[in-house]
Amino acid sequence: MAIGLIIIGDEIMSGKRSDQHFPNVVQILRERGLGLDWARYLGDEPERIVSVLRETFASSDIVFCCGGIGSTPDDHTRQCASIALGKPLELHPEAESKIRERIADTATDRNRIDYDSPDNVRRLKMGEYPAGSKIIPNPVNKIPGFSYGTHYFVPGFPQMAKAMIAWALDTYHGTLFHQVEYGEKSVVVYGAVEAKMTPLLEKIEACFPTVRVFSLPHMGNTRLSNYVEMGVKGHPDSLDDSFRMLLDGLDEIGAQYHSD
């Protein structure tokens, strides 16, 4: 079961706003011994959103979808999920209750609330989800997100989305936490040419099936300020031996490196 992230919004695609969902989700997953397998960025284009959701609903992945569940004309995610699933939108009773609470909380006169006013009718539409959905509580303003299967739909506001994604993981997927042991060791190689070290990295992965290598180059202003962070990651039982192979191989080619 892979874990994926979909981030929706023209404001992200245009650069008007910088994305905070990706680092937040990576952090939330890391704290629970999990990792993100894939991520997709989409604009507010309904046909593309429907296409991507049809693809992900057909998988067994855990998917977090951020953005587009409001009630303005550029919010399409609820409707797109409905189309992708072939399920009608229905006003969820728990969502309706929470939205009514929010309306009352923000009313200037709690004794004269017109829930049938155009503004409040529009707000209640935020509780319309594909039939069979469950709510995701929103600790910030009470207006819920929703889930269907292992798909979790949360607002585009990072401070709301972060708490709601954490809740969904803790509520539905606690059995997955810290199931896979993972470790990482790396070394900084100075003035390195990655192509020269590629055979060594290939050899390490061939010898240690539970380990993956990585090579992250950094380009400085001079040859000496160029460096590559190179290492191994995977099951802790194989890290020491695979890392020793990496260091021995660097010594053989006369590489200059620093290791903590």
Secondary structure, 3 states (H helix, E strand, C coil): CCEEEEEECHHHHCCCCCCCHHHHHHHHHHHCCCCCCEEEEECCCHHHHHHHHHHHHCCCCEEEEECCCCCCCCCCHHHHHHHHHCCCEEECHHHHHHHHHHHHHHCCCHHHCCCCCHHHHHHHHHHEEECCCEEECCCCCCCCEEEECCEEEECCCHHHHHHHHHHHHHHHCHHHCCCCCCEEEEEEEECCCHHHHHHHHHHHHHHCCCEEEEEEEECCCCCCCCEEEEEEEECHHHHHHHHHHHHHHHHHCCCEEECC
